[in-house]
Amino acid sequence: MIPSLEQLSDQFTRLIRLGAVAPNVQDSAAASPGPTATPPPSPGPVQPVDYSLKGYHLDITVPPGQVILAAEILDKNGFGLDAITGVDWIAQDEMEVVYDYFHPLSPLRVVVRARVPRSHPEIPTIYKVFPGANWHERETHDFFGIRFLGHPDLTPLLLPEDADYHPLRKDFNA
């Protein structure tokens, strides 16, 4: 069965209401102007989005401890994992992990986001739900320094084995 956008929104909204998934709302007052400033927080953690503007249909924000639950919900609804990447919000002293999901039998695309502090960038791995996440998490660890707790092998994937730097962090100097 192919889920509808409304069904997915309802599933995540019910979980949030029950406290299983809580929103990760950012304080927009702390944002500084300019290209490193974070956009104002969205009205809620589950947001339908205009696909023609963003390239996805549903944007879900969860706390780091709930990324596995979000992955399980999407897996049960027939979604596949497309990509995992990071975003360095240096002005807010946070790192964001972005998970892109697709449905192979429908045009639905979902983005799940979770933010972690830059000083302690750790988040649970989802590779047990989506085994293909293994490589995406290794690449994100290489380039952003985000540690995926429970991951079986975070050795460098694309950087030299002795690399002790993360080149996509905004404070990286070559």
C-alpha positions as CSV (number, residue, x, y, z in Angstrom):
1,M,0.0,0.0,0.0
2,I,1.3,3.4,-0.9
3,P,0.8,5.9,1.9
4,S,-0.6,9.4,1.2
5,L,1.0,12.5,2.3
6,E,-1.8,13.0,4.8
7,Q,-1.4,9.5,6.3
8,L,2.3,10.1,6.8
9,S,1.7,13.6,8.3
10,D,-0.9,12.1,10.6
11,Q,1.4,9.3,11.8
12,F,4.2,11.7,12.7
13,T,1.8,14.3,14.2
14,R,0.1,11.6,16.4
15,L,3.6,10.5,17.7
16,I,4.5,14.0,18.5
17,R,1.3,14.6,20.3
18,L,1.9,11.4,22.3
19,G,5.4,12.6,23.1
20,A,7.3,9.8,21.2
21,V,8.7,12.4,18.9
22,A,9.2,16.0,20.0
23,P,9.9,19.0,17.9
24,N,13.4,20.5,17.8
25,V,12.6,24.2,17.6
26,Q,15.4,26.6,17.1
27,D,15.6,30.0,18.8
28,S,15.4,32.5,15.9
29,A,16.2,35.4,18.2
30,A,19.7,34.1,18.6
31,A,20.3,34.0,14.8
32,S,22.7,36.6,13.4
33,P,22.0,38.2,10.0
34,G,23.9,37.0,6.9
35,P,24.5,33.8,5.1
36,T,25.2,31.7,8.2
37,A,22.0,32.7,10.0
38,T,19.4,30.0,10.4
39,P,16.0,30.5,8.8
40,P,13.2,31.1,11.3
41,P,11.9,28.0,12.8
42,S,9.1,26.2,11.0
43,P,5.6,26.4,12.5
44,G,5.9,22.8,13.6
45,P,7.9,19.6,13.3
46,V,5.8,18.1,10.5
47,Q,5.4,20.4,7.5
48,P,3.9,19.6,4.1
49,V,6.1,21.4,1.5
50,D,5.5,22.5,-2.1
51,Y,7.5,19.9,-4.1
52,S,8.0,22.3,-7.0
53,L,9.8,24.7,-4.7
54,K,11.9,22.3,-2.5
55,G,12.0,18.9,-4.2
56,Y,10.3,17.0,-1.4
57,H,6.8,16.7,0.0
58,L,7.1,16.5,3.8
59,D,9.7,18.0,6.1
60,I,9.9,16.4,9.5
61,T,12.1,17.7,12.4
62,V,12.9,15.3,15.2
63,P,15.3,15.3,18.2
64,P,18.4,13.2,17.6
65,G,17.2,10.3,19.8
66,Q,14.2,9.8,17.5
67,V,15.9,9.3,14.1
68,I,15.6,5.6,14.4
69,L,11.9,5.8,15.1
70,A,11.4,8.1,12.1
71,A,13.4,5.7,9.9
72,E,11.2,2.7,11.2
73,I,8.0,4.6,10.4
74,L,9.2,5.4,6.9
75,D,10.5,1.8,6.4
76,K,7.1,0.4,7.4
77,N,5.5,2.7,4.8
78,G,7.7,1.4,2.0
79,F,10.2,4.2,1.8
80,G,13.8,3.8,0.8
81,L,16.8,5.9,2.0
82,D,18.2,8.2,-0.7
83,A,20.9,10.1,1.1
84,I,22.2,11.3,4.4
85,T,24.2,14.5,4.8
86,G,25.1,17.2,7.2
87,V,24.8,21.0,7.5
88,D,27.0,23.1,9.7
89,W,25.0,25.9,11.4
90,I,28.2,27.5,12.8
91,A,26.5,30.6,14.0
92,Q,24.0,28.5,16.1
93,D,26.8,26.2,17.2
94,E,24.9,23.2,15.8
95,M,25.2,20.5,13.2
96,E,22.1,19.2,11.3
97,V,21.8,15.7,9.9
98,V,19.5,15.5,6.9
99,Y,17.9,12.2,5.8
100,D,16.3,12.1,2.4
101,Y,13.7,9.3,1.7
102,F,11.9,8.3,-1.4
103,H,9.0,5.9,-2.1
104,P,9.8,3.6,-5.0
105,L,6.1,3.2,-6.1
106,S,5.0,6.8,-5.7
107,P,6.4,10.3,-6.2
108,L,6.5,10.9,-2.4
109,R,9.8,12.3,-1.0
110,V,10.3,13.0,2.7
111,V,13.1,14.8,4.6
112,V,13.9,14.1,8.2
113,R,16.1,16.6,10.1
114,A,17.8,16.4,13.5
115,R,20.2,18.9,15.1
116,V,23.1,18.2,17.4
117,P,25.5,20.5,19.2
118,R,28.8,21.2,17.3
119,S,30.7,20.5,20.5
120,H,29.3,17.0,20.8
121,P,28.0,16.0,17.3
122,E,26.6,12.5,18.0
123,I,23.4,10.8,16.7
124,P,22.2,7.2,16.6
125,T,22.9,5.2,13.5
126,I,20.0,4.1,11.4
127,Y,21.9,1.4,9.5
128,K,20.0,-1.4,11.2
129,V,16.8,-0.1,9.7
130,F,18.4,0.9,6.4
131,P,21.6,-1.0,5.8
132,G,22.6,1.3,3.0
133,A,22.9,4.1,5.6
134,N,26.3,2.6,6.5
135,W,28.1,4.3,3.6
136,H,26.1,7.6,3.9
137,E,26.9,7.8,7.6
138,R,30.6,7.2,7.0
139,E,30.7,9.9,4.4
140,T,28.9,12.4,6.7
141,H,31.3,11.5,9.5
142,D,34.3,12.0,7.2
143,F,33.2,15.5,6.0
144,F,31.3,16.9,9.0
145,G,32.7,15.0,12.0
146,I,29.3,13.8,13.1
147,R,29.5,10.5,15.0
148,F,26.8,7.9,14.4
149,L,26.5,6.0,17.7
150,G,26.3,2.3,17.2
151,H,27.8,2.4,13.7
152,P,30.1,-0.6,13.1
153,D,32.9,1.1,11.2
154,L,33.4,4.9,11.0
155,T,36.9,4.7,9.5
156,P,37.4,7.2,6.8
157,L,35.6,6.4,3.6
158,L,36.7,9.1,1.2
159,L,39.4,11.0,3.2
160,P,42.9,9.6,3.9
161,E,43.0,7.0,6.7
162,D,45.0,9.4,8.9
163,A,42.7,12.3,8.4
164,D,41.9,14.2,11.6
165,Y,39.9,17.0,9.9
166,H,36.4,17.5,8.5
167,P,36.5,19.6,5.4
168,L,32.9,20.6,5.1
169,R,32.8,22.3,8.5
170,K,32.6,26.0,8.1
171,D,35.6,26.6,10.3
172,F,37.8,24.2,8.4
173,N,41.0,25.9,7.0
174,A,43.0,24.0,4.4
